[in-house]
Amino acid sequence: MSKRPQKQLIMRKVASLKDSIYGDGGNLWVTIRGTNCAWSFRYKSPLTDRRREMVEGPARDVSLSEAHSKDTNARRFLLEVNDPLEEQAKRLLNTI
């Protein structure tokens, strides 16, 4: 897991940031490109041992607190030696 303390960002600070990728700690990242801003969770898959990135949604639709809760749920899956993206894909297939 990340060595940085969690919850480094606040929405006011995110709104003032320039184009780049910024970490919030705890593997939560915000990518800013122009007027677009999206949350993502980066981790190393316990199944494939590869780096993965799970996009949690655009900042206009997903608040910072929602991104933190999604981040926490993804970390719980990792602790159970599951890949959060694989679990998400299974849930989507079951709803079709």
C-alpha positions as CSV (number, residue, x, y, z in Angstrom):
1,M,0.0,0.0,0.0
2,S,0.9,3.6,-0.3
3,K,3.3,5.1,2.3
4,R,1.7,8.6,2.0
5,P,-1.0,9.5,4.6
6,Q,-4.5,9.2,3.3
7,K,-6.9,12.0,2.5
8,Q,-4.4,14.6,1.4
9,L,-6.7,16.4,-1.0
10,I,-9.8,18.6,-0.5
11,M,-12.2,19.5,-3.3
12,R,-11.3,23.2,-3.1
13,K,-7.6,22.3,-3.7
14,V,-8.6,19.9,-6.5
15,A,-10.5,22.6,-8.3
16,S,-7.4,24.8,-8.3
17,L,-4.9,22.2,-9.6
18,K,-3.3,22.3,-13.0
19,D,-3.3,19.4,-15.6
20,S,-1.5,16.4,-14.1
21,I,-2.0,13.4,-11.9
22,Y,-2.1,14.0,-8.1
23,G,-2.2,11.4,-5.3
24,D,-4.5,11.6,-2.3
25,G,-2.6,8.9,-0.4
26,G,-3.9,5.4,0.1
27,N,-3.7,4.7,-3.7
28,L,-6.4,7.2,-4.6
29,W,-5.4,9.4,-7.5
30,V,-7.1,12.3,-9.4
31,T,-6.3,12.9,-13.0
32,I,-6.9,16.4,-14.3
33,R,-6.9,17.2,-18.0
34,G,-8.4,20.6,-18.9
35,T,-11.8,20.8,-17.4
36,N,-12.0,17.0,-16.9
37,C,-11.2,15.5,-13.6
38,A,-11.4,11.8,-12.7
39,W,-10.8,9.6,-9.6
40,S,-8.9,6.3,-9.9
41,F,-7.5,3.6,-7.5
42,R,-4.1,2.2,-8.4
43,Y,-3.0,-1.2,-7.0
44,K,-1.0,-4.3,-7.6
45,S,-3.2,-7.3,-8.4
46,P,-2.7,-10.2,-6.0
47,L,-3.8,-12.6,-8.8
48,T,-1.6,-11.5,-11.7
49,D,1.0,-9.5,-9.8
50,R,0.5,-6.6,-12.3
51,R,-0.2,-2.9,-11.6
52,R,-3.9,-2.1,-12.2
53,E,-5.9,1.1,-12.2
54,M,-9.6,1.2,-11.5
55,V,-11.4,4.4,-12.6
56,E,-13.9,5.4,-10.0
57,G,-15.6,8.1,-12.0
58,P,-15.4,11.7,-13.0
59,A,-15.2,14.3,-10.2
60,R,-18.4,16.0,-11.3
61,D,-20.4,12.8,-10.6
62,V,-18.3,11.2,-7.8
63,S,-17.5,13.3,-4.8
64,L,-14.3,13.1,-2.9
65,S,-16.0,11.3,0.0
66,E,-17.6,8.8,-2.4
67,A,-14.2,8.2,-4.0
68,H,-12.7,7.5,-0.5
69,S,-15.5,5.0,0.2
70,K,-14.9,3.2,-3.1
71,D,-11.2,3.2,-2.4
72,T,-11.8,1.6,1.0
73,N,-14.0,-1.1,-0.5
74,A,-11.4,-1.9,-3.1
75,R,-8.7,-2.1,-0.4
76,R,-11.0,-4.6,1.5
77,F,-11.1,-6.8,-1.7
78,L,-7.3,-6.7,-1.9
79,L,-7.0,-7.8,1.7
80,E,-9.1,-10.8,0.9
81,V,-6.7,-11.6,-2.0
82,N,-9.2,-10.6,-4.6
83,D,-8.8,-8.3,-7.6
84,P,-11.3,-5.4,-7.3
85,L,-11.5,-5.1,-11.1
86,E,-12.2,-8.8,-11.5
87,E,-15.0,-8.6,-8.9
88,Q,-16.5,-5.6,-10.6
89,A,-16.5,-7.4,-14.0
90,K,-18.2,-10.5,-12.3
91,R,-20.9,-8.2,-10.9
92,L,-21.5,-6.6,-14.3
93,L,-21.8,-10.0,-16.0
94,N,-24.3,-11.2,-13.4
95,T,-26.6,-8.2,-14.0
96,I,-26.8,-8.8,-17.8
